[in-house]
Amino acid sequence: MAKPLELDQLWLERIVDQVNGLQYGSVNITVHDGRIVQIDRTERTRFDQPSHKQTNHDSQAKNRDNANSGNAAAGGNSGETLRAVQ
């Protein structure tokens, strides 16, 4: 039979500290031999609209993809990689 979980006020406070202020994410509690040994907090940040940099980056990626596919269609080596220099 599994040992009952040993949970004192200190661990309760640690768990509450990890959950407080968490808008999107998860808190994972690892238990070994009936004792909490680790608390992992994974926090996500969500954005409603893409930023200007992300949109600009996406356009550059599309241009790069189009240039690579055009190179392959023209008989170029499909293993070549084109790099943009800024």
C-alpha positions in Angstrom: 0.0 0.0 0.0 1.2 3.5 -0.8 2.4 5.7 2.0 0.1 8.6 2.9 1.3 12.0 1.6 3.3 14.0 4.1 2.1 17.6 3.6 3.0 20.3 6.0 2.3 24.1 6.0 5.6 24.8 4.3 4.7 22.7 1.3 1.2 24.2 1.2 2.7 27.6 1.0 5.2 26.6 -1.7 2.3 25.2 -3.8 0.2 28.3 -3.3 3.2 30.5 -4.3 3.6 28.6 -7.5 -0.1 28.8 -8.4 -0.5 32.4 -7.5 -0.3 34.7 -10.5 -0.4 31.9 -13.0 -2.8 32.9 -15.8 -2.0 30.1 -18.3 0.1 27.1 -17.5 0.4 24.2 -15.1 2.0 23.2 -11.8 3.3 19.6 -11.5 4.0 18.2 -8.1 6.4 15.2 -7.9 6.0 12.8 -5.0 8.5 10.1 -4.0 7.9 7.7 -1.2 5.0 9.7 0.1 6.9 13.0 0.2 6.8 16.0 -2.2 10.2 16.3 -3.7 9.7 18.7 -6.5 7.4 21.4 -7.9 7.6 22.4 -11.6 5.8 25.4 -12.9 5.2 25.9 -16.6 3.9 29.2 -17.6 2.5 30.1 -21.0 2.2 33.6 -22.4 -0.6 34.2 -24.9 -0.8 37.0 -27.4 -4.1 38.1 -29.1 -2.5 39.6 -32.2 1.0 38.8 -33.7 3.6 41.5 -33.1 5.1 43.4 -36.0 8.3 41.5 -35.7 6.5 38.2 -36.0 4.6 39.3 -39.1 7.8 40.6 -40.7 9.6 37.4 -39.8 6.8 35.3 -41.4 7.0 37.3 -44.6 10.7 36.7 -44.8 10.2 33.0 -44.2 7.7 32.9 -47.0 10.0 34.7 -49.4 12.8 32.3 -48.5 10.6 29.3 -49.0 9.5 30.6 -52.4 13.1 31.3 -53.4 14.1 27.8 -52.4 11.2 26.1 -54.3 12.0 28.3 -57.4 15.6 27.2 -57.3 14.6 23.5 -57.1 12.1 23.9 -60.0 14.8 25.5 -62.1 16.9 22.4 -61.8 19.0 23.7 -58.9 20.4 21.4 -56.2 17.6 20.8 -53.7 20.2 20.2 -51.0 21.4 23.8 -51.3 20.4 26.3 -48.7 19.9 30.0 -49.5 20.8 32.5 -46.8 19.7 36.1 -46.7 22.3 38.6 -45.7 21.1 41.7 -43.9 
